[in-house]
Amino acid sequence: MSLNIRKKYIQFIIIAGRILFLPAIIIILTTCKPNQPEKIQELTNREELPGLSLYELNATITDSGALKYRFITAEMLQFDQRKEPTTEFPQGLHLFVFDDNENIDAQIKCKKAIYYQNEELWELLYDVESINTNGDVINTEQMFWDSKNGKIYSDEFIKITTETQIITGYGFESDEKLENYTIKNVSGILEIEENKEQASN
């Protein structure tokens, strides 16, 4: 083989090798891509898919056979795949608390609720209205119920209407029966009886 032919043959081998090697690089690059946004988004979306969906639910919770709580809701969604598992009530919740004789101690209504399973904590949102056995009505936009420790609290604006007074303020703490409650910062007290007497005169 002459020198010129040998050089051309070697050049051909090199060029052919480069052409064959290039697709291999492309295949490796395409198959060894880092985490793609679409894949990450897909995994994130899985966390946002409820593992359980129930509608028009009327359920009770018992403790050692005794009725403790009852809740009514149009929709319940359970998210077990989240880092912090939750049960959500996007269409509102009506919750009843019972005493040892299974009489209603208190009830709470709201337009949306979230139950944080690990903490055993309820977050009640939007037009929250609570009523105790005395008929006292408590209104706010956000309320937390710590079912583990039997406490109810809020840092938002609170209005409490009793038979004789309307009390407003910010910050609220109570037992879960809503009988022993305090307002942290009272902003106003309106005596209802005085207004009735003035109206009758």
Backbone as CSV, one residue per row, in Angstrom:
resi,resn,N_x,N_y,N_z,CA_x,CA_y,CA_z,C_x,C_y,C_z
1,MET,0.866,-1.197,0.000,0.000,0.000,0.000,0.884,1.222,0.000
2,SER,0.623,2.162,-0.878,1.454,3.365,-0.967,1.223,4.237,0.242
3,LEU,2.137,5.174,0.433,2.059,6.070,1.593,0.821,6.933,1.530
4,ASN,0.491,7.491,0.353,-0.689,8.370,0.210,-1.970,7.596,0.496
5,ILE,-2.051,6.375,-0.029,-3.259,5.569,0.191,-3.403,5.235,1.665
6,ARG,-2.221,4.906,2.296,-2.263,4.581,3.724,-2.737,5.781,4.545
7,LYS,-2.272,6.996,4.228,-2.684,8.201,4.950,-4.180,8.424,4.801
8,LYS,-4.690,8.269,3.571,-6.122,8.471,3.336,-6.935,7.428,4.092
9,TYR,-6.405,6.197,4.170,-7.115,5.122,4.863,-7.187,5.421,6.371
10,ILE,-6.068,5.897,6.916,-6.028,6.246,8.346,-6.981,7.399,8.637
11,GLN,-6.991,8.433,7.761,-7.901,9.572,7.928,-9.353,9.116,7.889
12,PHE,-9.663,8.173,7.012,-11.023,7.660,6.895,-11.443,6.950,8.189
13,ILE,-10.500,6.136,8.740,-10.780,5.433,9.990,-11.065,6.426,11.111
14,ILE,-10.255,7.490,11.190,-10.417,8.502,12.243,-11.761,9.215,12.109
15,ILE,-12.084,9.642,10.868,-13.341,10.358,10.622,-14.531,9.447,10.927
16,ALA,-14.459,8.195,10.459,-15.543,7.253,10.716,-15.709,6.991,12.205
17,GLY,-14.579,6.911,12.898,-14.643,6.691,14.343,-15.311,7.848,15.051
18,ARG,-15.004,9.075,14.594,-15.623,10.252,15.203,-17.134,10.267,14.956
19,ILE,-17.515,9.903,13.736,-18.940,9.898,13.387,-19.691,8.863,14.208
20,LEU,-19.063,7.678,14.402,-19.710,6.643,15.190,-19.712,6.975,16.683
21,PHE,-18.689,7.684,17.124,-18.549,8.026,18.535,-19.524,9.127,18.957
22,LEU,-19.855,10.040,18.027,-20.718,11.187,18.327,-22.118,10.761,18.760
23,PRO,-22.778,9.823,18.025,-24.099,9.382,18.499,-24.044,8.726,19.869
24,ALA,-22.931,8.054,20.168,-22.799,7.419,21.477,-22.812,8.466,22.579
25,ILE,-22.118,9.590,22.317,-22.101,10.681,23.287,-23.497,11.259,23.464
26,ILE,-24.212,11.444,22.341,-25.569,12.001,22.386,-26.489,11.092,23.190
27,ILE,-26.368,9.765,22.950,-27.204,8.807,23.670,-26.900,8.843,25.153
28,ILE,-25.606,8.891,25.508,-25.219,8.942,26.917,-25.735,10.206,27.573
29,LEU,-25.608,11.327,26.876,-26.055,12.606,27.439,-27.565,12.626,27.634
30,THR,-28.286,12.050,26.679,-29.745,12.080,26.780,-30.261,11.104,27.823
31,THR,-29.527,9.996,28.028,-30.008,9.015,29.006,-29.503,9.297,30.415
32,CYS,-28.495,10.115,30.530,-27.939,10.411,31.852,-28.196,11.860,32.250
33,LYS,-29.342,12.384,31.857,-29.679,13.758,32.224,-29.926,13.847,33.726
34,PRO,-29.645,15.006,34.325,-29.991,15.184,35.738,-31.509,15.224,35.893
35,ASN,-31.969,15.322,37.148,-33.413,15.359,37.414,-34.106,16.408,36.562
36,GLN,-35.032,15.961,35.740,-35.735,16.873,34.860,-36.874,17.543,35.604
37,PRO,-37.156,18.816,35.294,-38.262,19.522,35.967,-39.581,18.789,35.837
38,GLU,-39.795,18.135,34.674,-41.060,17.416,34.477,-41.192,16.264,35.461
39,LYS,-40.070,15.535,35.698,-40.105,14.404,36.623,-40.333,14.894,38.056
40,ILE,-39.640,15.970,38.421,-39.803,16.537,39.757,-41.244,16.992,39.955
41,GLN,-41.791,17.638,38.915,-43.164,18.106,38.984,-44.139,16.939,39.128
42,GLU,-43.826,15.835,38.430,-44.685,14.659,38.496,-44.716,14.083,39.904
43,LEU,-43.532,14.015,40.548,-43.468,13.511,41.909,-44.185,14.442,42.869
44,THR,-44.048,15.746,42.642,-44.735,16.729,43.480,-46.238,16.604,43.334
45,ASN,-46.690,16.388,42.097,-48.114,16.256,41.851,-48.699,15.036,42.549
46,ARG,-47.891,13.977,42.673,-48.368,12.783,43.364,-48.706,13.101,44.816
47,GLU,-47.915,13.955,45.443,-48.173,14.341,46.824,-49.477,15.105,46.949
48,GLU,-49.878,15.772,45.861,-51.087,16.585,45.897,-52.323,15.811,45.470
49,LEU,-52.162,14.530,45.179,-53.314,13.695,44.842,-53.823,13.020,46.110
50,PRO,-55.102,13.173,46.434,-55.619,12.555,47.662,-55.641,11.037,47.559
51,GLY,-55.217,10.388,48.637,-55.285,8.943,48.680,-56.682,8.442,48.985
52,LEU,-57.507,9.327,49.566,-58.880,8.972,49.903,-59.765,10.191,49.723
53,SER,-60.886,10.010,49.056,-61.865,11.083,48.846,-63.238,10.570,49.264
54,LEU,-63.887,11.323,50.162,-65.222,10.957,50.623,-66.143,12.161,50.505
55,TYR,-67.404,11.895,50.221,-68.366,12.982,49.999,-69.624,12.746,50.839
56,GLU,-70.243,13.866,51.228,-71.458,13.832,52.047,-71.249,12.901,53.248
57,LEU,-70.237,13.247,54.042,-69.803,12.393,55.137,-70.397,12.844,56.471
58,ASN,-70.896,11.886,57.236,-71.380,12.114,58.593,-70.724,11.051,59.468
59,ALA,-69.670,11.420,60.195,-68.848,10.436,60.891,-68.736,10.760,62.369
60,THR,-68.442,9.727,63.165,-68.255,9.896,64.598,-66.895,9.349,65.009
61,ILE,-66.350,9.916,66.102,-65.081,9.467,66.670,-65.335,9.074,68.113
62,THR,-64.931,7.869,68.476,-65.154,7.378,69.831,-63.834,7.150,70.557
63,ASP,-63.917,7.125,71.868,-62.765,6.832,72.715,-63.199,5.806,73.757
64,SER,-62.667,4.593,73.660,-63.044,3.478,74.540,-64.550,3.225,74.483
65,GLY,-65.109,3.363,73.291,-66.522,3.099,73.082,-67.439,4.278,73.338
66,ALA,-66.906,5.353,73.931,-67.717,6.533,74.237,-67.634,7.537,73.095
67,LEU,-68.772,8.111,72.745,-68.818,9.098,71.670,-68.129,10.385,72.117
68,LYS,-67.125,10.812,71.339,-66.376,12.035,71.689,-66.623,13.164,70.699
69,TYR,-66.597,12.836,69.395,-66.743,13.860,68.370,-67.613,13.346,67.230
70,ARG,-68.222,14.276,66.563,-68.977,13.965,65.352,-68.740,15.094,64.367
71,PHE,-68.519,14.765,63.106,-68.354,15.822,62.117,-69.137,15.517,60.845
72,ILE,-69.652,16.597,60.256,-70.434,16.533,59.032,-69.741,17.405,57.999
73,THR,-69.543,16.862,56.811,-68.872,17.612,55.755,-69.352,17.152,54.390
74,ALA,-69.287,18.056,53.417,-69.662,17.704,52.046,-68.525,17.009,51.305
75,GLU,-67.281,17.241,51.757,-66.122,16.651,51.060,-64.945,16.511,52.012
76,MET,-64.324,15.334,51.999,-63.125,15.083,52.797,-62.050,14.484,51.906
77,LEU,-60.847,15.072,51.927,-59.731,14.605,51.113,-58.555,14.289,52.025
78,GLN,-57.998,13.087,51.878,-56.876,12.668,52.717,-55.602,12.601,51.878
79,PHE,-54.567,13.334,52.309,-53.296,13.393,51.592,-52.225,12.692,52.438
80,ASP,-52.024,11.403,52.182,-51.064,10.621,52.957,-49.651,10.669,52.397
81,GLN,-49.467,11.131,51.139,-48.153,11.134,50.498,-47.333,12.378,50.833
82,ARG,-47.928,13.346,51.466,-47.202,14.565,51.813,-46.216,14.305,52.953
83,LYS,-45.200,15.165,53.034,-44.252,15.056,54.136,-44.974,15.243,55.463
84,GLU,-45.960,16.142,55.462,-46.822,16.330,56.630,-48.238,15.940,56.218
85,PRO,-48.648,14.704,56.486,-49.966,14.231,56.030,-51.104,15.081,56.594
86,THR,-52.090,15.354,55.750,-53.225,16.159,56.171,-54.532,15.529,55.689
87,THR,-55.597,15.907,56.354,-56.951,15.615,55.900,-57.643,16.959,55.743
88,GLU,-58.213,17.215,54.565,-58.759,18.539,54.279,-60.258,18.458,54.004
89,PHE,-60.915,19.551,54.377,-62.357,19.682,54.196,-62.608,20.983,53.429
90,PRO,-62.435,20.959,52.107,-62.479,22.204,51.316,-63.858,22.847,51.221
91,GLN,-64.909,22.093,51.514,-66.257,22.643,51.442,-66.869,22.897,52.819
92,GLY,-66.011,22.935,53.813,-66.492,23.273,55.150,-66.662,22.073,56.054
93,LEU,-66.912,22.381,57.330,-66.990,21.345,58.353,-67.906,21.802,59.476
94,HIS,-68.716,20.884,59.986,-69.538,21.118,61.180,-69.144,20.062,62.203
95,LEU,-68.531,20.517,63.283,-67.942,19.619,64.270,-68.681,19.730,65.601
96,PHE,-68.967,18.565,66.229,-69.640,18.514,67.523,-68.710,17.855,68.539
97,VAL,-68.658,18.411,69.748,-67.884,17.848,70.853,-68.871,17.378,71.914
98,PHE,-68.687,16.130,72.405,-69.624,15.542,73.355,-68.982,15.380,74.738
99,ASP,-69.834,15.441,75.778,-69.349,15.216,77.138,-69.397,13.724,77.466
100,ASP,-69.132,13.375,78.727,-69.078,11.968,79.128,-70.437,11.274,79.024
101,ASN,-71.501,12.073,79.058,-72.856,11.520,78.931,-73.353,11.577,77.484
102,GLU,-72.449,11.889,76.568,-72.728,11.971,75.139,-73.735,13.068,74.792
103,ASN,-73.708,14.125,75.612,-74.457,15.338,75.284,-73.522,16.318,74.588
104,ILE,-74.055,17.155,73.731,-73.215,18.103,72.991,-72.671,19.164,73.942
105,ASP,-71.346,19.239,74.024,-70.675,20.236,74.857,-70.423,21.522,74.078
106,ALA,-70.051,21.360,72.801,-69.734,22.514,71.956,-69.849,22.096,70.504
107,GLN,-69.964,23.086,69.637,-69.975,22.814,68.206,-69.278,23.945,67.459
108,ILE,-68.653,23.592,66.359,-67.886,24.550,65.568,-68.244,24.376,64.095
109,LYS,-68.470,25.481,63.416,-68.721,25.473,61.974,-67.694,26.365,61.285
110,CYS,-67.272,25.966,60.092,-66.343,26.787,59.314,-66.500,26.445,57.840
111,LYS,-65.938,27.296,56.977,-66.048,27.084,55.533,-64.918,26.222,54.967
112,LYS,-63.845,26.045,55.739,-62.741,25.186,55.321,-61.997,24.716,56.557
113,ALA,-61.484,23.478,56.495,-60.733,22.946,57.639,-59.609,22.051,57.150
114,ILE,-58.512,22.035,57.916,-57.364,21.174,57.638,-56.978,20.472,58.939
115,TYR,-56.822,19.153,58.857,-56.383,18.380,60.018,-54.967,17.871,59.759
116,TYR,-54.011,18.288,60.616,-52.617,17.867,60.507,-52.449,16.594,61.343
117,GLN,-52.285,15.466,60.647,-52.386,14.158,61.288,-51.294,13.914,62.332
118,ASN,-50.062,14.269,62.025,-48.965,13.998,62.958,-49.095,14.812,64.238
119,GLU,-49.601,16.030,64.119,-49.718,16.920,65.269,-51.061,16.803,65.972
120,GLU,-52.013,16.116,65.327,-53.386,16.036,65.847,-53.946,17.443,66.056
121,LEU,-53.727,18.276,65.053,-54.101,19.692,65.119,-55.076,20.032,63.994
122,TRP,-56.163,20.712,64.351,-57.149,21.182,63.384,-56.942,22.672,63.134
123,GLU,-56.980,23.055,61.864,-56.998,24.473,61.502,-58.350,24.766,60.854
124,LEU,-59.122,25.631,61.497,-60.469,25.970,61.043,-60.428,27.363,60.440
125,LEU,-60.980,27.507,59.229,-60.796,28.746,58.471,-62.122,29.300,57.940
126,TYR,-62.193,30.631,57.892,-63.240,31.389,57.197,-64.625,31.216,57.835
127,ASP,-65.126,32.332,58.341,-66.446,32.357,58.984,-66.579,31.266,60.043
128,VAL,-65.567,31.190,60.905,-65.586,30.194,61.965,-66.567,30.648,63.049
129,GLU,-67.478,29.769,63.412,-68.460,30.072,64.453,-68.519,28.914,65.440
130,SER,-68.309,29.221,66.712,-68.318,28.209,67.767,-69.403,28.557,68.785
131,ILE,-70.053,27.521,69.305,-71.114,27.710,70.291,-70.899,26.724,71.434
132,ASN,-70.944,27.226,72.676,-70.804,26.334,73.832,-72.174,26.042,74.440
133,THR,-72.183,25.295,75.549,-73.453,24.888,76.161,-74.213,26.065,76.767
134,ASN,-73.520,27.166,77.064,-74.179,28.359,77.595,-74.821,29.209,76.506
135,GLY,-74.572,28.829,75.243,-75.115,29.612,74.143,-74.217,30.751,73.707
136,ASP,-73.000,30.835,74.271,-72.046,31.873,73.857,-71.572,31.564,72.432
137,VAL,-71.575,32.574,71.589,-71.187,32.416,70.187,-69.846,33.112,69.963
138,ILE,-68.900,32.381,69.412,-67.550,32.900,69.164,-67.312,32.920,67.662
139,ASN,-66.976,34.083,67.131,-66.753,34.245,65.689,-65.337,34.730,65.418
140,THR,-64.697,34.136,64.414,-63.372,34.547,63.970,-63.136,34.016,62.561
141,GLU,-61.982,34.342,61.992,-61.643,33.879,60.644,-60.661,32.721,60.652
142,GLN,-60.015,32.480,61.792,-59.074,31.363,61.905,-59.015,30.901,63.352
143,MET,-59.119,29.586,63.528,-59.073,29.019,64.870,-58.341,27.680,64.799
144,PHE,-57.531,27.404,65.810,-56.821,26.131,65.906,-57.378,25.328,67.072
145,TRP,-57.530,24.034,66.827,-57.994,23.125,67.871,-56.952,22.030,68.037
146,ASP,-56.274,22.067,69.172,-55.256,21.071,69.519,-55.969,19.927,70.230
147,SER,-56.350,18.898,69.463,-57.128,17.804,70.042,-56.288,16.930,70.970
148,LYS,-54.972,16.947,70.788,-54.098,16.150,71.652,-54.101,16.701,73.078
149,ASN,-54.079,18.033,73.191,-54.015,18.672,74.502,-55.344,19.298,74.924
150,GLY,-56.377,19.171,74.096,-57.696,19.672,74.457,-57.772,21.178,74.559
151,LYS,-57.091,21.878,73.647,-57.081,23.343,73.680,-57.543,23.920,72.346
152,ILE,-58.198,25.067,72.415,-58.608,25.819,71.233,-58.032,27.226,71.358
153,TYR,-57.472,27.744,70.259,-56.862,29.070,70.337,-56.894,29.756,68.975
154,SER,-56.674,31.070,69.009,-56.621,31.886,67.791,-55.822,33.146,68.076
155,ASP,-55.144,33.642,67.052,-54.433,34.921,67.148,-55.149,36.019,66.368
156,GLU,-56.270,35.667,65.748,-57.005,36.608,64.907,-58.033,37.401,65.710
157,PHE,-58.722,38.300,65.014,-59.807,39.077,65.621,-60.911,38.130,66.082
158,ILE,-61.418,38.363,67.293,-62.426,37.504,67.906,-63.630,38.345,68.342
159,LYS,-64.820,37.788,68.120,-66.034,38.390,68.674,-66.794,37.320,69.440
160,ILE,-67.094,37.608,70.703,-67.841,36.677,71.545,-69.156,37.336,71.941
161,THR,-70.256,36.671,71.634,-71.579,37.194,71.959,-72.198,36.308,73.033
162,THR,-72.465,36.900,74.202,-73.142,36.193,75.291,-74.552,36.780,75.454
163,GLU,-75.254,36.356,76.487,-76.593,36.893,76.731,-76.562,38.368,77.101
164,THR,-75.464,38.795,77.689,-75.405,40.169,78.215,-74.362,41.053,77.540
165,GLN,-73.418,40.451,76.809,-72.310,41.244,76.275,-71.902,40.805,74.874
166,ILE,-71.301,41.770,74.160,-70.556,41.463,72.937,-69.125,41.911,73.187
167,ILE,-68.202,40.969,73.212,-66.802,41.258,73.520,-65.975,41.056,72.261
168,THR,-65.130,42.021,71.944,-64.254,41.913,70.777,-62.801,42.072,71.209
169,GLY,-61.901,41.494,70.412,-60.483,41.602,70.728,-59.644,40.749,69.809
170,TYR,-58.372,40.587,70.179,-57.429,39.795,69.384,-56.760,38.763,70.283
171,GLY,-56.686,37.550,69.787,-56.084,36.469,70.550,-57.097,35.815,71.472
172,PHE,-57.125,34.476,71.444,-58.158,33.744,72.167,-57.619,32.393,72.584
173,GLU,-57.939,31.977,73.815,-57.569,30.651,74.307,-58.746,30.062,75.074
174,SER,-58.925,28.732,74.941,-60.043,28.086,75.608,-59.783,26.596,75.724
175,ASP,-60.561,25.934,76.604,-60.606,24.483,76.585,-61.468,24.075,75.392
176,GLU,-61.470,22.785,75.045,-62.192,22.369,73.847,-63.712,22.385,74.026
177,LYS,-64.179,22.576,75.246,-65.617,22.726,75.486,-66.064,24.180,75.328
178,LEU,-65.076,25.076,75.152,-65.337,26.514,74.977,-66.035,27.129,76.194
179,GLU,-65.771,26.560,77.372,-66.389,27.079,78.593,-65.465,28.051,79.326
180,ASN,-64.189,27.709,79.414,-63.221,28.555,80.122,-62.322,29.225,79.100
181,TYR,-62.724,30.410,78.665,-61.981,31.091,77.610,-61.526,32.476,78.061
182,THR,-60.479,32.960,77.400,-59.954,34.304,77.659,-59.600,34.962,76.336
183,ILE,-59.757,36.268,76.263,-59.298,37.062,75.121,-58.039,37.788,75.559
184,LYS,-56.971,37.658,74.782,-55.690,38.230,75.181,-55.717,39.755,75.188
185,ASN,-56.228,40.340,74.111,-56.273,41.806,74.004,-57.697,42.240,73.689
186,VAL,-58.417,42.651,74.727,-59.802,43.077,74.560,-59.828,44.478,73.953
187,SER,-60.601,44.639,72.900,-60.696,45.949,72.244,-62.043,46.632,72.470
188,GLY,-63.045,45.880,72.897,-64.346,46.499,73.141,-65.303,45.566,73.852
189,ILE,-66.167,46.168,74.698,-67.215,45.421,75.394,-68.512,46.214,75.268
190,LEU,-69.526,45.577,74.723,-70.829,46.214,74.551,-71.839,45.482,75.416
191,GLU,-72.472,46.233,76.353,-73.476,45.634,77.225,-74.811,45.563,76.489
192,ILE,-75.290,44.349,76.264,-76.526,44.150,75.496,-77.741,44.577,76.291
193,GLU,-77.773,44.294,77.598,-78.925,44.620,78.419,-79.178,46.122,78.459
194,GLU,-78.101,46.900,78.526,-78.233,48.360,78.535,-78.892,48.848,77.261
195,ASN,-78.490,48.281,76.132,-79.067,48.677,74.850,-80.551,48.343,74.770
196,LYS,-80.945,47.185,75.370,-82.351,46.798,75.363,-83.173,47.770,76.211
197,GLU,-82.616,48.151,77.388,-83.345,49.063,78.253,-83.499,50.422,77.606
198,GLN,-82.435,50.893,76.921,-82.506,52.188,76.250,-83.517,52.144,75.103
199,ALA,-83.581,51.016,74.408,-84.527,50.905,73.302,-85.967,50.883,73.798
200,SER,-86.207,50.235,74.994,-87.565,50.176,75.520,-88.035,51.511,76.044
201,ASN,-87.081,52.373,76.541,-87.428,53.715,77.027,-87.622,54.678,75.856
